Amino acid sequence: MNVFTNSALAGSSGQSSGSYQIENSLRFNSADSTKLTRTPSSAGNRKTWTWSGWTKRTILGGRTFIFSNASSGGVNGLLCEFLGGNTLRVNNVNGSGTIVSGKTTTRLFRDTAAWYHLVIVFDSTNSTAGDRFRIYVNGVRETTFA
């Protein structure tokens, strides 16, 4: 269980003070190289899926992985990360390491006081190529990409 100050959860305004605990929350210290891992019991549905989570930037200008997955060879997979230019990138990479699909926002994520709610939707069956990856930040769909 982690202890956060109210200002950490008040968004970018940081109006409140004090502290409280958030049950079932995780906080990673980059110096520890900590991570979560999961090995699924089956391949599951790889054509449509949704990932949702909260993240908070603590360091700007560096590459920060939010989540990733890969095949046993380590190449074929998906990654979601903040890039050094403070943009958000989601890529689907094939077995040879080539980006098959994905998007990089033009929006900058530079607020280290704010929490961002990210929703990543993948639907390879969508007939509109531009809608196969959809990214939502704080409930708003991102529509401008590099």
NORGI-V183868 format. One record per pair of residues at least 24 apart in sequence whose ideal C-beta (glycine too) atoms are under 10 Angstrom apart, sorted by the first residue. I is the first residue (numbers start at 1). J is the second residue. Records with the same first field share a line. If there is no record, write none. Layout:
I = J ; J
This chain:
1 = 25 ; 26 ; 27
2 = 26 ; 27
3 = 27
4 = 56 ; 115
7 = 113
8 = 56 ; 112 ; 113 ; 114 ; 115
9 = 54 ; 56 ; 113 ; 114 ; 115
10 = 113 ; 114 ; 115
11 = 111 ; 113 ; 114 ; 115 ; 116 ; 138
12 = 111 ; 112 ; 113 ; 114 ; 115
13 = 113 ; 114
14 = 111 ; 113 ; 114
22 = 54
25 = 54
26 = 53
27 = 56 ; 58
28 = 58
29 = 58
30 = 58 ; 59 ; 62 ; 64
35 = 65 ; 67 ; 68
36 = 67
37 = 69
38 = 69
39 = 72
40 = 69
46 = 78 ; 92 ; 122 ; 124
47 = 122 ; 123 ; 124 ; 125 ; 126 ; 132
48 = 121 ; 122 ; 123 ; 124 ; 125 ; 126 ; 132
49 = 78 ; 120 ; 121 ; 122 ; 123 ; 124
50 = 119 ; 120 ; 121 ; 122 ; 123 ; 134 ; 136
51 = 78 ; 80 ; 90 ; 118 ; 119 ; 120 ; 121 ; 122
52 = 117 ; 118 ; 119 ; 120 ; 121 ; 136
53 = 80 ; 116 ; 117 ; 118 ; 119 ; 120
54 = 115 ; 116 ; 117 ; 118 ; 138
55 = 80 ; 82 ; 88 ; 109 ; 114 ; 115 ; 116 ; 117 ; 118
56 = 111 ; 112 ; 113 ; 114 ; 115 ; 116
57 = 82 ; 86 ; 109 ; 110 ; 111 ; 112 ; 113 ; 114 ; 115 ; 116
58 = 112
59 = 112
60 = 84 ; 85 ; 86 ; 108 ; 109 ; 110 ; 111 ; 112
61 = 85 ; 86 ; 110
62 = 86
63 = 89
64 = 88 ; 109
66 = 90 ; 116 ; 118 ; 120
67 = 118 ; 120
68 = 93
71 = 95
73 = 97
76 = 100
78 = 102 ; 120 ; 122 ; 133
80 = 118 ; 120 ; 135
82 = 108 ; 109 ; 110 ; 116
83 = 109 ; 146
85 = 109 ; 146
86 = 110 ; 111
87 = 145 ; 146
88 = 116 ; 118 ; 120 ; 135 ; 137 ; 142 ; 145
89 = 135 ; 145 ; 146
90 = 118 ; 120 ; 121 ; 122 ; 133 ; 134 ; 135 ; 142 ; 145
91 = 133
92 = 122 ; 124 ; 132 ; 133
100 = 124 ; 132
101 = 129 ; 130 ; 132 ; 133
102 = 132 ; 133 ; 135 ; 145
103 = 130 ; 132 ; 133 ; 134 ; 135 ; 142 ; 143 ; 144 ; 145 ; 146
104 = 135 ; 142 ; 145 ; 146
105 = 135 ; 137 ; 142 ; 143 ; 144 ; 145 ; 146
106 = 142 ; 143 ; 144 ; 145 ; 146
107 = 135 ; 137 ; 140 ; 142 ; 143 ; 144 ; 145 ; 146
109 = 137
114 = 138
118 = 142
